[in-house]
Amino acid sequence: MFTTGEVYKMTGLTERSIRYYSNLDLLKAKKNDKGQLVLLKSDLEKIVQILAAKMTGYKLKDLIERQPSLVMIKNDINQMIADLENVLFHLDLVASEENLIKNIKLLQNYNTRYLRKR
């Protein structure tokens, strides 16, 4: 069992964030006899899932309604990696006007797909 303060010291995840996730019922943390919020291993696993899901564009309110599995999140991250590798490849081809247009389309699609979710 870990207090929110211990988790903060080990990970940098703020106590406020942990309390917020708990208030949203994303975590099942309980208070100990000192009134401190205490996290179990299952809560830490859930935090990994929350943070990874946020990286892929999920909002916390989405996670309240439907929590994607780690497999689903990993698939999303793998797709993001493939898309970023494609962007990097095409950024090296900026010289011609045709490639500039392709890059704009590619980056616009990437922005629409990932960044507008946030």
N, C-alpha and C positions, 0 to 999 in steps of 0.2 A: 504494500500500500504506500502511496505517495501523497503528500500534501501538495497543494497548488504551488506553494513556495519552493518545494523541492523540485517539482517539475520545471518551474521557471529557471532555477539555478542550473539544472542539467541541460535544458533545451533552449531557453530564451523565450519560450511561449509564455506570454503574460498571464498572470493570475486572472486578470479581467477577462481575457479571451476564454479561458477555461470556464470561468463562472458563466459567461455568456452562453457558451455551448451547452452547459449544464441547464441553464434557465430555458433554453430552447428544447430541452429534452433530447438533445443529440448525444448526451452522456448520461450515464446512470450513477454519477458520483453521489456519495453520501457525506454527511458531516460526522466528524468524530466527536468524542466527549468534550473536546475543547472548542467545538464549533467550527473547526477547520474543514474545508472541503477535501475529501480524501478520494484519490483515484485508484482504481484497481488496474491490473494489466489489461483487462478488456476495455477500460476507458482509454488507456494509452493507444491501444490498437484502433479504437474508434477515432481518436485524434489524428492518427496517421491517415485514416480514410478521409476524414474531413479536410485536412490540409491538401491531400493529393487531389481530391475532388475540386476544391477551390482553384487549384492550379489549372485544371482543365476547363474552367469557366462556370462551374456550378455555383449558384448562390446559396447561402445558408437556408433561405426559405425553400429552395428546391430540395435541399437535403432533409428538411423536416417532413416534406410530403413524400419523398421517394429517395431512399438512400441507395445509390448505385453500389454494386459489389466491387471489390478490389479488382477482380478480373476485368470488369467493364471499365474501371478507371485506368487500369494498365493499358487496355486497348486504346482508350482515348489518348493517353500519353504517347504510346507508340505511334499513333497517327499524327500527333503534333510533331514528334521528332522527324517523321518522314516528310511532313510538310515543310519543316524548318530546313531540313537538308536540301529539299528541292529549292527553297528560296535562296539558300547559300549558293547552290550551284548556278542558279540563274543570275544572281547578282554579279557573278564573274563575267557575264556575257552582256554587260551594259553598253558596250561600245556602239552598236548599230541602233538606228531608230526603231527598227523592227523589234529588237530585243528590249528596248526601253518600254515599248507598248506591252510586250509580254510580261515584263516585270511589274508594270503598273497593275495589270490584270491579276497577276499572281498574288501580289501584295494586297490588293483590294479584296480578293477572295479570302486570303488568310485573315485579314482584319475583320471581315464580316463573320467568318467562321468562329474565330476565337476571341478576339478582343471586344467585340460588341456584346458578348454574353456577360461581361463584367459590369 
